[in-house]
Amino acid sequence: MSKKFIKFRRGKNKGFSYKGNHLAFGDYGLKSISRGNITIKQIESGRKVVSKYIKKVGKLWIRIFPDISYTQKPIDVRMGNGKGDVNYYIFKIKPGRIIYEIKGLSNIMSTKILKLASFKLPLKTTIIFNY
């Protein structure tokens, strides 16, 4: 998939997530209840925590992908001269969006792992599950 524009405007992050707001693959999920931006590094650090504990027993799905570029100008650069270079990529999280899903573990283990993963994210989350 190609993007029409390399550099995006920041824009607003209003409303609620109606896409990706229910469990599709796993039994337990980490759902956001606040809004914000998540970077690649934050997603990866959460993935490492989950992977460390589920080992080869369970399975993990990451339901978000950071595809919005975030630009920044270097320090000591004067105003003007266009927009800055792409610094990193983000995903705009709205309340209700599911970030991680896991399957194949017990109730206690799943909630413990998702709680550890939530500490790596810059927003408030809750743990949801299917019966």
Phi and psi in radians as a Rosetta constraint file:
Dihedral C 1 N 2 CA 2 C 2 CIRCULARHARMONIC -1.777 0.35
Dihedral N 2 CA 2 C 2 N 3 CIRCULARHARMONIC 2.627 0.35
Dihedral C 2 N 3 CA 3 C 3 CIRCULARHARMONIC -1.707 0.35
Dihedral N 3 CA 3 C 3 N 4 CIRCULARHARMONIC 2.542 0.35
Dihedral C 3 N 4 CA 4 C 4 CIRCULARHARMONIC -1.317 0.35
Dihedral N 4 CA 4 C 4 N 5 CIRCULARHARMONIC -0.681 0.35
Dihedral C 4 N 5 CA 5 C 5 CIRCULARHARMONIC -2.115 0.35
Dihedral N 5 CA 5 C 5 N 6 CIRCULARHARMONIC 2.384 0.35
Dihedral C 5 N 6 CA 6 C 6 CIRCULARHARMONIC -1.357 0.35
Dihedral N 6 CA 6 C 6 N 7 CIRCULARHARMONIC -0.724 0.35
Dihedral C 6 N 7 CA 7 C 7 CIRCULARHARMONIC -1.871 0.35
Dihedral N 7 CA 7 C 7 N 8 CIRCULARHARMONIC 2.273 0.35
Dihedral C 7 N 8 CA 8 C 8 CIRCULARHARMONIC -1.826 0.35
Dihedral N 8 CA 8 C 8 N 9 CIRCULARHARMONIC 2.769 0.35
Dihedral C 8 N 9 CA 9 C 9 CIRCULARHARMONIC -1.485 0.35
Dihedral N 9 CA 9 C 9 N 10 CIRCULARHARMONIC 2.711 0.35
Dihedral C 9 N 10 CA 10 C 10 CIRCULARHARMONIC -1.157 0.35
Dihedral N 10 CA 10 C 10 N 11 CIRCULARHARMONIC -0.884 0.35
Dihedral C 10 N 11 CA 11 C 11 CIRCULARHARMONIC 1.192 0.35
Dihedral N 11 CA 11 C 11 N 12 CIRCULARHARMONIC -3.090 0.35
Dihedral C 11 N 12 CA 12 C 12 CIRCULARHARMONIC -1.697 0.35
Dihedral N 12 CA 12 C 12 N 13 CIRCULARHARMONIC 2.845 0.35
Dihedral C 12 N 13 CA 13 C 13 CIRCULARHARMONIC -2.224 0.35
Dihedral N 13 CA 13 C 13 N 14 CIRCULARHARMONIC 1.049 0.35
Dihedral C 13 N 14 CA 14 C 14 CIRCULARHARMONIC -1.589 0.35
Dihedral N 14 CA 14 C 14 N 15 CIRCULARHARMONIC 2.880 0.35
Dihedral C 14 N 15 CA 15 C 15 CIRCULARHARMONIC 1.506 0.35
Dihedral N 15 CA 15 C 15 N 16 CIRCULARHARMONIC -2.984 0.35
Dihedral C 15 N 16 CA 16 C 16 CIRCULARHARMONIC -2.113 0.35
Dihedral N 16 CA 16 C 16 N 17 CIRCULARHARMONIC 2.783 0.35
Dihedral C 16 N 17 CA 17 C 17 CIRCULARHARMONIC -1.475 0.35
Dihedral N 17 CA 17 C 17 N 18 CIRCULARHARMONIC 2.070 0.35
Dihedral C 17 N 18 CA 18 C 18 CIRCULARHARMONIC -1.805 0.35
Dihedral N 18 CA 18 C 18 N 19 CIRCULARHARMONIC -0.175 0.35
Dihedral C 18 N 19 CA 19 C 19 CIRCULARHARMONIC -1.902 0.35
Dihedral N 19 CA 19 C 19 N 20 CIRCULARHARMONIC 2.335 0.35
Dihedral C 19 N 20 CA 20 C 20 CIRCULARHARMONIC 1.258 0.35
Dihedral N 20 CA 20 C 20 N 21 CIRCULARHARMONIC 0.570 0.35
Dihedral C 20 N 21 CA 21 C 21 CIRCULARHARMONIC -1.918 0.35
Dihedral N 21 CA 21 C 21 N 22 CIRCULARHARMONIC 0.244 0.35
Dihedral C 21 N 22 CA 22 C 22 CIRCULARHARMONIC -2.397 0.35
Dihedral N 22 CA 22 C 22 N 23 CIRCULARHARMONIC 2.757 0.35
Dihedral C 22 N 23 CA 23 C 23 CIRCULARHARMONIC -1.241 0.35
Dihedral N 23 CA 23 C 23 N 24 CIRCULARHARMONIC 2.215 0.35
Dihedral C 23 N 24 CA 24 C 24 CIRCULARHARMONIC -1.981 0.35
Dihedral N 24 CA 24 C 24 N 25 CIRCULARHARMONIC -0.525 0.35
Dihedral C 24 N 25 CA 25 C 25 CIRCULARHARMONIC -2.072 0.35
Dihedral N 25 CA 25 C 25 N 26 CIRCULARHARMONIC -0.832 0.35
Dihedral C 25 N 26 CA 26 C 26 CIRCULARHARMONIC -1.725 0.35
Dihedral N 26 CA 26 C 26 N 27 CIRCULARHARMONIC -3.095 0.35
Dihedral C 26 N 27 CA 27 C 27 CIRCULARHARMONIC -1.654 0.35
Dihedral N 27 CA 27 C 27 N 28 CIRCULARHARMONIC -0.485 0.35
Dihedral C 27 N 28 CA 28 C 28 CIRCULARHARMONIC -2.248 0.35
Dihedral N 28 CA 28 C 28 N 29 CIRCULARHARMONIC 2.513 0.35
Dihedral C 28 N 29 CA 29 C 29 CIRCULARHARMONIC -2.495 0.35
Dihedral N 29 CA 29 C 29 N 30 CIRCULARHARMONIC 2.750 0.35
Dihedral C 29 N 30 CA 30 C 30 CIRCULARHARMONIC -1.841 0.35
Dihedral N 30 CA 30 C 30 N 31 CIRCULARHARMONIC 1.994 0.35
Dihedral C 30 N 31 CA 31 C 31 CIRCULARHARMONIC -1.949 0.35
Dihedral N 31 CA 31 C 31 N 32 CIRCULARHARMONIC 2.386 0.35
Dihedral C 31 N 32 CA 32 C 32 CIRCULARHARMONIC -1.412 0.35
Dihedral N 32 CA 32 C 32 N 33 CIRCULARHARMONIC 2.493 0.35
Dihedral C 32 N 33 CA 33 C 33 CIRCULARHARMONIC -2.108 0.35
Dihedral N 33 CA 33 C 33 N 34 CIRCULARHARMONIC 0.117 0.35
Dihedral C 33 N 34 CA 34 C 34 CIRCULARHARMONIC -2.366 0.35
Dihedral N 34 CA 34 C 34 N 35 CIRCULARHARMONIC 3.041 0.35
Dihedral C 34 N 35 CA 35 C 35 CIRCULARHARMONIC -1.935 0.35
Dihedral N 35 CA 35 C 35 N 36 CIRCULARHARMONIC 2.723 0.35
Dihedral C 35 N 36 CA 36 C 36 CIRCULARHARMONIC 2.941 0.35
Dihedral N 36 CA 36 C 36 N 37 CIRCULARHARMONIC -3.010 0.35
Dihedral C 36 N 37 CA 37 C 37 CIRCULARHARMONIC -1.949 0.35
Dihedral N 37 CA 37 C 37 N 38 CIRCULARHARMONIC 2.438 0.35
Dihedral C 37 N 38 CA 38 C 38 CIRCULARHARMONIC -2.082 0.35
Dihedral N 38 CA 38 C 38 N 39 CIRCULARHARMONIC 2.304 0.35
Dihedral C 38 N 39 CA 39 C 39 CIRCULARHARMONIC -1.653 0.35
Dihedral N 39 CA 39 C 39 N 40 CIRCULARHARMONIC 3.001 0.35
Dihedral C 39 N 40 CA 40 C 40 CIRCULARHARMONIC -1.078 0.35
Dihedral N 40 CA 40 C 40 N 41 CIRCULARHARMONIC -0.717 0.35
Dihedral C 40 N 41 CA 41 C 41 CIRCULARHARMONIC -1.104 0.35
Dihedral N 41 CA 41 C 41 N 42 CIRCULARHARMONIC -0.670 0.35
Dihedral C 41 N 42 CA 42 C 42 CIRCULARHARMONIC -1.216 0.35
Dihedral N 42 CA 42 C 42 N 43 CIRCULARHARMONIC -0.697 0.35
Dihedral C 42 N 43 CA 43 C 43 CIRCULARHARMONIC -1.120 0.35
Dihedral N 43 CA 43 C 43 N 44 CIRCULARHARMONIC -0.753 0.35
Dihedral C 43 N 44 CA 44 C 44 CIRCULARHARMONIC -1.168 0.35
Dihedral N 44 CA 44 C 44 N 45 CIRCULARHARMONIC -0.675 0.35
Dihedral C 44 N 45 CA 45 C 45 CIRCULARHARMONIC -1.174 0.35
Dihedral N 45 CA 45 C 45 N 46 CIRCULARHARMONIC -0.635 0.35
Dihedral C 45 N 46 CA 46 C 46 CIRCULARHARMONIC -1.160 0.35
Dihedral N 46 CA 46 C 46 N 47 CIRCULARHARMONIC -0.680 0.35
Dihedral C 46 N 47 CA 47 C 47 CIRCULARHARMONIC -1.119 0.35
Dihedral N 47 CA 47 C 47 N 48 CIRCULARHARMONIC -0.695 0.35
Dihedral C 47 N 48 CA 48 C 48 CIRCULARHARMONIC -1.104 0.35
Dihedral N 48 CA 48 C 48 N 49 CIRCULARHARMONIC -0.724 0.35
Dihedral C 48 N 49 CA 49 C 49 CIRCULARHARMONIC -1.083 0.35
Dihedral N 49 CA 49 C 49 N 50 CIRCULARHARMONIC -0.808 0.35
Dihedral C 49 N 50 CA 50 C 50 CIRCULARHARMONIC -1.151 0.35
Dihedral N 50 CA 50 C 50 N 51 CIRCULARHARMONIC -0.786 0.35
Dihedral C 50 N 51 CA 51 C 51 CIRCULARHARMONIC -1.087 0.35
Dihedral N 51 CA 51 C 51 N 52 CIRCULARHARMONIC -0.583 0.35
Dihedral C 51 N 52 CA 52 C 52 CIRCULARHARMONIC -1.101 0.35
Dihedral N 52 CA 52 C 52 N 53 CIRCULARHARMONIC -0.642 0.35
Dihedral C 52 N 53 CA 53 C 53 CIRCULARHARMONIC -1.620 0.35
Dihedral N 53 CA 53 C 53 N 54 CIRCULARHARMONIC -0.587 0.35
Dihedral C 53 N 54 CA 54 C 54 CIRCULARHARMONIC -1.380 0.35
Dihedral N 54 CA 54 C 54 N 55 CIRCULARHARMONIC -0.376 0.35
Dihedral C 54 N 55 CA 55 C 55 CIRCULARHARMONIC 0.897 0.35
Dihedral N 55 CA 55 C 55 N 56 CIRCULARHARMONIC -2.238 0.35
Dihedral C 55 N 56 CA 56 C 56 CIRCULARHARMONIC -1.824 0.35
Dihedral N 56 CA 56 C 56 N 57 CIRCULARHARMONIC 0.092 0.35
Dihedral C 56 N 57 CA 57 C 57 CIRCULARHARMONIC -1.422 0.35
Dihedral N 57 CA 57 C 57 N 58 CIRCULARHARMONIC -0.880 0.35
Dihedral C 57 N 58 CA 58 C 58 CIRCULARHARMONIC -1.712 0.35
Dihedral N 58 CA 58 C 58 N 59 CIRCULARHARMONIC -3.128 0.35
Dihedral C 58 N 59 CA 59 C 59 CIRCULARHARMONIC -2.333 0.35
Dihedral N 59 CA 59 C 59 N 60 CIRCULARHARMONIC 2.527 0.35
Dihedral C 59 N 60 CA 60 C 60 CIRCULARHARMONIC -2.097 0.35
Dihedral N 60 CA 60 C 60 N 61 CIRCULARHARMONIC 2.405 0.35
Dihedral C 60 N 61 CA 61 C 61 CIRCULARHARMONIC -2.134 0.35
Dihedral N 61 CA 61 C 61 N 62 CIRCULARHARMONIC 2.314 0.35
Dihedral C 61 N 62 CA 62 C 62 CIRCULARHARMONIC -1.784 0.35
Dihedral N 62 CA 62 C 62 N 63 CIRCULARHARMONIC 2.065 0.35
Dihedral C 62 N 63 CA 63 C 63 CIRCULARHARMONIC -1.647 0.35
Dihedral N 63 CA 63 C 63 N 64 CIRCULARHARMONIC 0.063 0.35
Dihedral C 63 N 64 CA 64 C 64 CIRCULARHARMONIC -2.186 0.35
Dihedral N 64 CA 64 C 64 N 65 CIRCULARHARMONIC 2.697 0.35
Dihedral C 64 N 65 CA 65 C 65 CIRCULARHARMONIC -2.437 0.35
Dihedral N 65 CA 65 C 65 N 66 CIRCULARHARMONIC 2.139 0.35
Dihedral C 65 N 66 CA 66 C 66 CIRCULARHARMONIC -1.353 0.35
Dihedral N 66 CA 66 C 66 N 67 CIRCULARHARMONIC 1.888 0.35
Dihedral C 66 N 67 CA 67 C 67 CIRCULARHARMONIC -2.191 0.35
Dihedral N 67 CA 67 C 67 N 68 CIRCULARHARMONIC 0.112 0.35
Dihedral C 67 N 68 CA 68 C 68 CIRCULARHARMONIC -1.747 0.35
Dihedral N 68 CA 68 C 68 N 69 CIRCULARHARMONIC 2.117 0.35
Dihedral C 68 N 69 CA 69 C 69 CIRCULARHARMONIC -1.324 0.35
Dihedral N 69 CA 69 C 69 N 70 CIRCULARHARMONIC 2.531 0.35
Dihedral C 69 N 70 CA 70 C 70 CIRCULARHARMONIC -2.110 0.35
Dihedral N 70 CA 70 C 70 N 71 CIRCULARHARMONIC 2.008 0.35
Dihedral C 70 N 71 CA 71 C 71 CIRCULARHARMONIC -1.712 0.35
Dihedral N 71 CA 71 C 71 N 72 CIRCULARHARMONIC 2.704 0.35
Dihedral C 71 N 72 CA 72 C 72 CIRCULARHARMONIC -2.656 0.35
Dihedral N 72 CA 72 C 72 N 73 CIRCULARHARMONIC 2.408 0.35
Dihedral C 72 N 73 CA 73 C 73 CIRCULARHARMONIC -1.479 0.35
Dihedral N 73 CA 73 C 73 N 74 CIRCULARHARMONIC 2.603 0.35
Dihedral C 73 N 74 CA 74 C 74 CIRCULARHARMONIC -1.135 0.35
Dihedral N 74 CA 74 C 74 N 75 CIRCULARHARMONIC 2.825 0.35
Dihedral C 74 N 75 CA 75 C 75 CIRCULARHARMONIC -1.221 0.35
Dihedral N 75 CA 75 C 75 N 76 CIRCULARHARMONIC 2.602 0.35
Dihedral C 75 N 76 CA 76 C 76 CIRCULARHARMONIC 1.126 0.35
Dihedral N 76 CA 76 C 76 N 77 CIRCULARHARMONIC 0.628 0.35
Dihedral C 76 N 77 CA 77 C 77 CIRCULARHARMONIC -1.973 0.35
Dihedral N 77 CA 77 C 77 N 78 CIRCULARHARMONIC 2.344 0.35
Dihedral C 77 N 78 CA 78 C 78 CIRCULARHARMONIC -1.273 0.35
Dihedral N 78 CA 78 C 78 N 79 CIRCULARHARMONIC 2.887 0.35
Dihedral C 78 N 79 CA 79 C 79 CIRCULARHARMONIC -1.134 0.35
Dihedral N 79 CA 79 C 79 N 80 CIRCULARHARMONIC 2.678 0.35
Dihedral C 79 N 80 CA 80 C 80 CIRCULARHARMONIC 1.594 0.35
Dihedral N 80 CA 80 C 80 N 81 CIRCULARHARMONIC -2.795 0.35
Dihedral C 80 N 81 CA 81 C 81 CIRCULARHARMONIC 1.055 0.35
Dihedral N 81 CA 81 C 81 N 82 CIRCULARHARMONIC 0.540 0.35
Dihedral C 81 N 82 CA 82 C 82 CIRCULARHARMONIC 1.436 0.35
Dihedral N 82 CA 82 C 82 N 83 CIRCULARHARMONIC -3.067 0.35
Dihedral C 82 N 83 CA 83 C 83 CIRCULARHARMONIC -1.473 0.35
Dihedral N 83 CA 83 C 83 N 84 CIRCULARHARMONIC 2.684 0.35
Dihedral C 83 N 84 CA 84 C 84 CIRCULARHARMONIC -1.271 0.35
Dihedral N 84 CA 84 C 84 N 85 CIRCULARHARMONIC 3.069 0.35
Dihedral C 84 N 85 CA 85 C 85 CIRCULARHARMONIC -1.341 0.35
Dihedral N 85 CA 85 C 85 N 86 CIRCULARHARMONIC 2.761 0.35
Dihedral C 85 N 86 CA 86 C 86 CIRCULARHARMONIC -1.185 0.35
Dihedral N 86 CA 86 C 86 N 87 CIRCULARHARMONIC 2.148 0.35
Dihedral C 86 N 87 CA 87 C 87 CIRCULARHARMONIC -1.673 0.35
Dihedral N 87 CA 87 C 87 N 88 CIRCULARHARMONIC -0.812 0.35
Dihedral C 87 N 88 CA 88 C 88 CIRCULARHARMONIC -2.804 0.35
Dihedral N 88 CA 88 C 88 N 89 CIRCULARHARMONIC 3.093 0.35
Dihedral C 88 N 89 CA 89 C 89 CIRCULARHARMONIC -1.999 0.35
Dihedral N 89 CA 89 C 89 N 90 CIRCULARHARMONIC 2.544 0.35
Dihedral C 89 N 90 CA 90 C 90 CIRCULARHARMONIC -2.264 0.35
Dihedral N 90 CA 90 C 90 N 91 CIRCULARHARMONIC 2.887 0.35
Dihedral C 90 N 91 CA 91 C 91 CIRCULARHARMONIC -2.194 0.35
Dihedral N 91 CA 91 C 91 N 92 CIRCULARHARMONIC 2.236 0.35
Dihedral C 91 N 92 CA 92 C 92 CIRCULARHARMONIC -1.454 0.35
Dihedral N 92 CA 92 C 92 N 93 CIRCULARHARMONIC 1.985 0.35
Dihedral C 92 N 93 CA 93 C 93 CIRCULARHARMONIC -1.614 0.35
Dihedral N 93 CA 93 C 93 N 94 CIRCULARHARMONIC 2.324 0.35
Dihedral C 93 N 94 CA 94 C 94 CIRCULARHARMONIC -1.965 0.35
Dihedral N 94 CA 94 C 94 N 95 CIRCULARHARMONIC 2.761 0.35
Dihedral C 94 N 95 CA 95 C 95 CIRCULARHARMONIC -1.038 0.35
Dihedral N 95 CA 95 C 95 N 96 CIRCULARHARMONIC 2.353 0.35
Dihedral C 95 N 96 CA 96 C 96 CIRCULARHARMONIC 1.805 0.35
Dihedral N 96 CA 96 C 96 N 97 CIRCULARHARMONIC -0.182 0.35
Dihedral C 96 N 97 CA 97 C 97 CIRCULARHARMONIC -1.375 0.35
Dihedral N 97 CA 97 C 97 N 98 CIRCULARHARMONIC 2.373 0.35
Dihedral C 97 N 98 CA 98 C 98 CIRCULARHARMONIC -1.554 0.35
Dihedral N 98 CA 98 C 98 N 99 CIRCULARHARMONIC 2.286 0.35
Dihedral C 98 N 99 CA 99 C 99 CIRCULARHARMONIC -1.733 0.35
Dihedral N 99 CA 99 C 99 N 100 CIRCULARHARMONIC -0.941 0.35
Dihedral C 99 N 100 CA 100 C 100 CIRCULARHARMONIC -2.150 0.35
Dihedral N 100 CA 100 C 100 N 101 CIRCULARHARMONIC 2.611 0.35
Dihedral C 100 N 101 CA 101 C 101 CIRCULARHARMONIC -2.319 0.35
Dihedral N 101 CA 101 C 101 N 102 CIRCULARHARMONIC 2.438 0.35
Dihedral C 101 N 102 CA 102 C 102 CIRCULARHARMONIC -2.292 0.35
Dihedral N 102 CA 102 C 102 N 103 CIRCULARHARMONIC 2.727 0.35
Dihedral C 102 N 103 CA 103 C 103 CIRCULARHARMONIC -2.579 0.35
Dihedral N 103 CA 103 C 103 N 104 CIRCULARHARMONIC 2.618 0.35
Dihedral C 103 N 104 CA 104 C 104 CIRCULARHARMONIC 1.675 0.35
Dihedral N 104 CA 104 C 104 N 105 CIRCULARHARMONIC 0.211 0.35
Dihedral C 104 N 105 CA 105 C 105 CIRCULARHARMONIC -2.164 0.35
Dihedral N 105 CA 105 C 105 N 106 CIRCULARHARMONIC 2.918 0.35
Dihedral C 105 N 106 CA 106 C 106 CIRCULARHARMONIC -1.276 0.35
Dihedral N 106 CA 106 C 106 N 107 CIRCULARHARMONIC 2.928 0.35
Dihedral C 106 N 107 CA 107 C 107 CIRCULARHARMONIC -1.053 0.35
Dihedral N 107 CA 107 C 107 N 108 CIRCULARHARMONIC -0.848 0.35
Dihedral C 107 N 108 CA 108 C 108 CIRCULARHARMONIC -1.140 0.35
Dihedral N 108 CA 108 C 108 N 109 CIRCULARHARMONIC -0.780 0.35
Dihedral C 108 N 109 CA 109 C 109 CIRCULARHARMONIC -1.136 0.35
Dihedral N 109 CA 109 C 109 N 110 CIRCULARHARMONIC -0.727 0.35
Dihedral C 109 N 110 CA 110 C 110 CIRCULARHARMONIC -1.107 0.35
Dihedral N 110 CA 110 C 110 N 111 CIRCULARHARMONIC -0.802 0.35
Dihedral C 110 N 111 CA 111 C 111 CIRCULARHARMONIC -1.160 0.35
Dihedral N 111 CA 111 C 111 N 112 CIRCULARHARMONIC -0.638 0.35
Dihedral C 111 N 112 CA 112 C 112 CIRCULARHARMONIC -1.126 0.35
Dihedral N 112 CA 112 C 112 N 113 CIRCULARHARMONIC -0.780 0.35
Dihedral C 112 N 113 CA 113 C 113 CIRCULARHARMONIC -1.154 0.35
Dihedral N 113 CA 113 C 113 N 114 CIRCULARHARMONIC -0.782 0.35
Dihedral C 113 N 114 CA 114 C 114 CIRCULARHARMONIC -1.176 0.35
Dihedral N 114 CA 114 C 114 N 115 CIRCULARHARMONIC -0.545 0.35
Dihedral C 114 N 115 CA 115 C 115 CIRCULARHARMONIC -1.158 0.35
Dihedral N 115 CA 115 C 115 N 116 CIRCULARHARMONIC -0.711 0.35
Dihedral C 115 N 116 CA 116 C 116 CIRCULARHARMONIC -1.124 0.35
Dihedral N 116 CA 116 C 116 N 117 CIRCULARHARMONIC -0.670 0.35
Dihedral C 116 N 117 CA 117 C 117 CIRCULARHARMONIC -1.187 0.35
Dihedral N 117 CA 117 C 117 N 118 CIRCULARHARMONIC -0.563 0.35
Dihedral C 117 N 118 CA 118 C 118 CIRCULARHARMONIC -1.190 0.35
Dihedral N 118 CA 118 C 118 N 119 CIRCULARHARMONIC -0.441 0.35
Dihedral C 118 N 119 CA 119 C 119 CIRCULARHARMONIC -1.173 0.35
Dihedral N 119 CA 119 C 119 N 120 CIRCULARHARMONIC -0.364 0.35
Dihedral C 119 N 120 CA 120 C 120 CIRCULARHARMONIC -1.498 0.35
Dihedral N 120 CA 120 C 120 N 121 CIRCULARHARMONIC -0.138 0.35
Dihedral C 120 N 121 CA 121 C 121 CIRCULARHARMONIC -1.820 0.35
Dihedral N 121 CA 121 C 121 N 122 CIRCULARHARMONIC 2.582 0.35
Dihedral C 121 N 122 CA 122 C 122 CIRCULARHARMONIC -1.534 0.35
Dihedral N 122 CA 122 C 122 N 123 CIRCULARHARMONIC 0.493 0.35
Dihedral C 122 N 123 CA 123 C 123 CIRCULARHARMONIC -2.557 0.35
Dihedral N 123 CA 123 C 123 N 124 CIRCULARHARMONIC 2.927 0.35
Dihedral C 123 N 124 CA 124 C 124 CIRCULARHARMONIC -1.420 0.35
Dihedral N 124 CA 124 C 124 N 125 CIRCULARHARMONIC 2.417 0.35
Dihedral C 124 N 125 CA 125 C 125 CIRCULARHARMONIC -2.356 0.35
Dihedral N 125 CA 125 C 125 N 126 CIRCULARHARMONIC 2.899 0.35
Dihedral C 125 N 126 CA 126 C 126 CIRCULARHARMONIC -2.398 0.35
Dihedral N 126 CA 126 C 126 N 127 CIRCULARHARMONIC 2.739 0.35
Dihedral C 126 N 127 CA 127 C 127 CIRCULARHARMONIC -1.756 0.35
Dihedral N 127 CA 127 C 127 N 128 CIRCULARHARMONIC 2.257 0.35
Dihedral C 127 N 128 CA 128 C 128 CIRCULARHARMONIC -2.110 0.35
Dihedral N 128 CA 128 C 128 N 129 CIRCULARHARMONIC 2.813 0.35
Dihedral C 128 N 129 CA 129 C 129 CIRCULARHARMONIC -2.643 0.35
Dihedral N 129 CA 129 C 129 N 130 CIRCULARHARMONIC 2.739 0.35
Dihedral C 129 N 130 CA 130 C 130 CIRCULARHARMONIC -1.722 0.35
Dihedral N 130 CA 130 C 130 N 131 CIRCULARHARMONIC 2.642 0.35
